[in-house]
Amino acid sequence: MGKFLALRRILERDGIIGPRDIVEPQEASWEDLALVHTPEYMDKLRHGTLGRAEERRLGLPWSPALVRRSRLAVRGTIDAAWMALEDGVAANLAGGTHHAFPDHGEGFCVLNDVGVAVRVLRRGGWIRRALVVDLDVHQGNGTAAVFADDPETFNFSMHGAVNYPFKPTPSDLDVALPDGAGDEEYQEALRRFLPEAVNRSRPDLVFYLAGVDVVAGDRFGRLALTRAGLVRRDRRVIGT
């Protein structure tokens, strides 16, 4: 989508990244996607046979471009994970599709990028234990479902209590914040629960979903962080 390219251009304009920092991914293979997603669902994506109800739940109409974009995003997270193992930190500007379930997509999320990336790296022997730190304003129900029976992956989600999904899939650690929670309440919850997630998971690699929809005024969020509070949040996560 256009917002991802716009974000890249802002980072380049401000001198945060340069040409050598950018890796443009290929599409994730169907073999890799099958580590998370069911054959039936992948067939529907391949052949454009999603029903109307499935498209409504997804929130997007099917198209070849949608499938290609979604596969690119998944491979971007796989590549970023490899680079993080080598360099300490890396980011996928189009990642974080945490509402995608193994057998369907919803909430504008077609394929679960973090789920596939964890399984790809584990298959290759790169990691054993993983921690997902999901700080989007919406609970990561799809990721919770992907890892529901996976004791080697710990899923920590801190999100708004009164927001989509209204029937969350339980994570290993869910922290629901009330409407209007601002910087101090948010930071106190993160200070309390992030170390617990790290200590309980003992991860080889952390996948951080740095959702910005927790900022005051976001049209889909109901929290009230300032931009300075968002910076504090990210520094706390990366520095833990």
C-alpha positions as CSV (number, residue, x, y, z in Angstrom):
1,M,0.0,0.0,0.0
2,G,1.0,3.6,-0.5
3,K,1.7,4.2,3.2
4,F,4.6,1.8,3.2
5,L,6.3,3.6,0.3
6,A,5.6,6.9,2.0
7,L,7.2,5.7,5.2
8,R,10.3,4.6,3.3
9,R,10.6,8.0,1.7
10,I,10.3,9.8,5.0
11,L,13.0,7.6,6.5
12,E,15.2,8.3,3.5
13,R,14.5,12.0,3.6
14,D,15.3,12.3,7.3
15,G,18.6,10.4,6.8
16,I,17.6,7.5,9.0
17,I,18.2,5.0,6.3
18,G,20.2,5.0,3.1
19,P,20.2,2.8,-0.1
20,R,22.5,0.2,1.6
21,D,20.0,-0.3,4.4
22,I,17.1,-1.3,2.1
23,V,16.4,-4.9,1.0
24,E,13.5,-5.4,-1.4
25,P,12.1,-8.9,-0.9
26,Q,10.9,-11.6,-3.3
27,E,7.5,-13.2,-2.7
28,A,7.3,-15.8,0.0
29,S,7.0,-19.3,-1.4
30,W,3.9,-21.3,-1.0
31,E,6.0,-24.0,0.7
32,D,6.9,-21.5,3.4
33,L,3.4,-20.2,3.7
34,A,2.2,-23.8,4.2
35,L,4.1,-23.9,7.5
36,V,1.2,-21.8,8.9
37,H,-1.6,-21.7,6.5
38,T,-4.0,-24.5,5.4
39,P,-4.0,-25.9,1.9
40,E,-7.6,-25.0,1.4
41,Y,-7.0,-21.3,2.3
42,M,-4.0,-21.1,0.1
43,D,-5.9,-22.6,-2.8
44,K,-8.5,-19.9,-2.4
45,L,-5.9,-17.2,-2.5
46,R,-4.2,-18.7,-5.5
47,H,-7.3,-19.1,-7.6
48,G,-9.4,-16.1,-6.3
49,T,-12.2,-18.3,-4.9
50,L,-12.8,-16.5,-1.6
51,G,-16.5,-16.1,-0.9
52,R,-18.2,-12.8,-0.2
53,A,-18.4,-13.5,3.5
54,E,-14.6,-14.3,3.5
55,E,-13.8,-11.0,1.7
56,R,-16.0,-9.1,4.1
57,R,-14.2,-10.7,7.1
58,L,-10.9,-9.9,5.5
59,G,-11.9,-6.3,4.7
60,L,-10.3,-6.4,1.3
61,P,-11.4,-7.6,-2.2
62,W,-9.3,-10.4,-3.6
63,S,-7.0,-9.6,-6.5
64,P,-3.7,-11.0,-7.8
65,A,-2.0,-7.8,-6.6
66,L,-3.3,-8.3,-3.1
67,V,-1.9,-11.9,-2.9
68,R,1.4,-10.7,-4.4
69,R,1.7,-7.8,-1.9
70,S,0.8,-10.1,1.0
71,R,3.5,-12.7,0.0
72,L,6.1,-9.9,-0.4
73,A,5.2,-8.7,3.2
74,V,5.7,-12.2,4.6
75,R,9.1,-12.6,2.9
76,G,10.1,-9.1,4.1
77,T,9.6,-10.3,7.7
78,I,11.5,-13.5,7.0
79,D,14.4,-11.5,5.6
80,A,14.3,-9.0,8.4
81,A,14.4,-11.8,10.9
82,W,17.5,-13.3,9.3
83,M,19.2,-9.8,9.3
84,A,18.3,-9.3,12.9
85,L,20.0,-12.5,13.8
86,E,23.1,-11.2,12.0
87,D,23.1,-7.5,12.9
88,G,21.0,-7.2,16.1
89,V,18.0,-5.4,14.7
90,A,16.1,-5.1,11.4
91,A,12.6,-4.0,10.4
92,N,10.0,-4.8,7.8
93,L,8.0,-1.6,7.0
94,A,5.0,-3.7,5.8
95,G,4.9,-6.4,8.5
96,G,2.6,-7.1,11.4
97,T,-0.4,-8.9,9.9
98,H,-1.5,-10.3,13.2
99,H,-5.1,-10.9,12.4
100,A,-4.4,-13.6,9.8
101,F,-5.4,-17.1,11.0
102,P,-4.1,-20.4,9.5
103,D,-7.4,-20.9,7.6
104,H,-8.6,-17.4,6.9
105,G,-7.7,-13.7,6.9
106,E,-9.4,-10.9,8.7
107,G,-8.9,-7.3,9.8
108,F,-7.0,-6.4,6.5
109,C,-4.5,-9.2,7.2
110,V,-4.2,-11.9,4.5
111,L,-1.1,-14.0,5.6
112,N,0.5,-14.1,9.1
113,D,4.0,-12.9,8.4
114,V,5.4,-13.4,11.9
115,G,4.0,-16.9,12.1
116,V,5.6,-17.9,8.9
117,A,8.9,-16.2,9.8
118,V,9.2,-18.0,13.1
119,R,8.5,-21.4,11.5
120,V,10.9,-20.8,8.6
121,L,13.8,-19.9,10.9
122,R,13.0,-22.8,13.3
123,R,12.9,-25.2,10.3
124,G,16.3,-24.1,9.3
125,G,17.7,-24.4,12.8
126,W,18.3,-20.6,13.2
127,I,16.2,-20.3,16.3
128,R,14.3,-22.5,18.8
129,R,12.5,-20.1,21.1
130,A,10.8,-16.9,19.9
131,L,9.0,-14.0,21.6
132,V,6.3,-11.9,19.9
133,V,5.8,-8.5,21.5
134,D,2.6,-7.2,19.9
135,L,1.9,-3.5,20.9
136,D,-0.6,-2.7,18.2
137,V,-3.8,-1.2,19.7
138,H,-5.7,-4.4,18.5
139,Q,-5.1,-7.8,20.1
140,G,-3.2,-10.1,17.8
141,N,-5.9,-12.8,17.6
142,G,-4.5,-14.5,14.5
143,T,-0.9,-14.8,15.8
144,A,-2.4,-16.1,19.1
145,A,-4.2,-18.9,17.1
146,V,-1.1,-19.7,15.1
147,F,1.0,-20.3,18.2
148,A,-1.7,-21.7,20.5
149,D,-0.1,-25.1,20.7
150,D,3.5,-24.0,20.2
151,P,5.4,-24.0,23.6
152,E,8.5,-22.6,22.0
153,T,6.8,-19.3,20.9
154,F,5.6,-16.9,23.6
155,N,3.0,-14.3,22.4
156,F,2.6,-11.1,24.5
157,S,-0.1,-8.7,23.4
158,M,-0.8,-5.3,25.1
159,H,-3.8,-3.6,23.5
160,G,-7.0,-1.7,24.0
161,A,-9.6,-3.5,26.0
162,V,-12.6,-2.1,24.0
163,N,-11.6,-2.7,20.4
164,Y,-11.5,-5.2,17.6
165,P,-11.3,-8.2,18.0
166,F,-14.2,-8.3,20.4
167,K,-13.7,-12.0,21.1
168,P,-9.9,-12.3,21.3
169,T,-8.0,-15.5,20.9
170,P,-6.0,-15.8,24.2
171,S,-2.3,-15.2,23.9
172,D,0.3,-16.4,26.4
173,L,0.1,-13.0,28.1
174,D,-2.6,-10.5,27.3
175,V,-2.7,-7.0,28.8
176,A,-5.9,-5.0,28.0
177,L,-5.8,-1.3,28.7
178,P,-8.8,0.9,29.2
179,D,-10.0,3.6,26.8
180,G,-8.0,6.8,27.1
181,A,-4.9,5.2,28.7
182,G,-2.1,7.7,28.2
183,D,1.7,7.7,28.5
184,E,2.1,7.0,32.2
185,E,-0.5,4.2,32.4
186,Y,0.9,2.6,29.3
187,Q,4.5,2.9,30.4
188,E,3.7,1.4,33.8
189,A,2.0,-1.6,32.2
190,L,4.9,-2.1,29.8
191,R,7.4,-1.8,32.6
192,R,5.6,-4.4,34.6
193,F,4.7,-7.0,31.9
194,L,7.5,-6.8,29.3
195,P,10.2,-8.3,31.6
196,E,7.8,-11.0,32.5
197,A,7.3,-11.9,28.9
198,V,11.1,-12.0,28.3
199,N,11.8,-14.0,31.4
200,R,9.1,-16.6,30.7
201,S,10.1,-17.0,27.0
202,R,13.9,-16.8,27.1
203,P,13.9,-16.1,23.4
204,D,16.5,-16.5,20.7
205,L,14.8,-13.8,18.7
206,V,12.1,-11.2,19.4
207,F,9.5,-10.1,16.9
208,Y,8.2,-6.7,17.8
209,L,5.0,-5.4,16.3
210,A,5.4,-1.6,16.9
211,G,1.8,-0.5,16.2
212,V,1.4,3.3,16.1
213,D,-2.4,3.2,16.4
214,V,-2.0,3.6,20.2
215,V,-1.4,7.4,19.6
216,A,-4.1,9.8,20.6
217,G,-6.4,10.6,17.7
218,D,-6.0,7.4,15.7
219,R,-9.3,6.7,14.0
220,F,-9.2,3.0,14.9
221,G,-7.6,3.2,18.3
222,R,-9.0,4.4,21.6
223,L,-5.8,5.0,23.6
224,A,-4.1,8.3,24.1
225,L,-0.3,8.1,23.8
226,T,1.7,11.1,22.7
227,R,4.3,10.8,20.1
228,A,6.9,11.2,22.8
229,G,5.3,8.4,24.7
230,L,5.5,6.3,21.6
231,V,9.3,6.9,21.4
232,R,9.6,6.0,25.0
233,R,7.7,2.8,24.4
234,D,9.9,1.7,21.5
235,R,13.1,2.6,23.4
236,R,12.0,0.5,26.3
237,V,11.2,-2.5,24.1
238,I,14.4,-2.4,22.1
239,G,16.5,-1.7,25.2
240,T,15.0,-4.6,27.3
